């Protein structure tokens, strides 16, 4: 799964720690999502989308599947 979380965070001038605090997870969780090591739950994806006032689809997308 691809994500544009790092870009959205930069656009909103938020650190990983600040974003993590807003949604109630650890900074390491944010880092793992940004680097693609962790796929967030639906609830977590919705919380992230709410912080950035974007749809989940604007933040996350499936990688091309052939």
C-alpha angles and dihedrals in degrees: 000000000000123000139184095205095124091052093048090048091052091048089055094041093237127148120222089252093052092049092046091052092050093056100033103249135110124272087242090060091055090048092050092051093048092050093046096245092116131040110209123233118252091257092051092047090051091050091051091048090050092053090055095036089234134120119263087245090058090058102035134037137169117253114248110284119201 
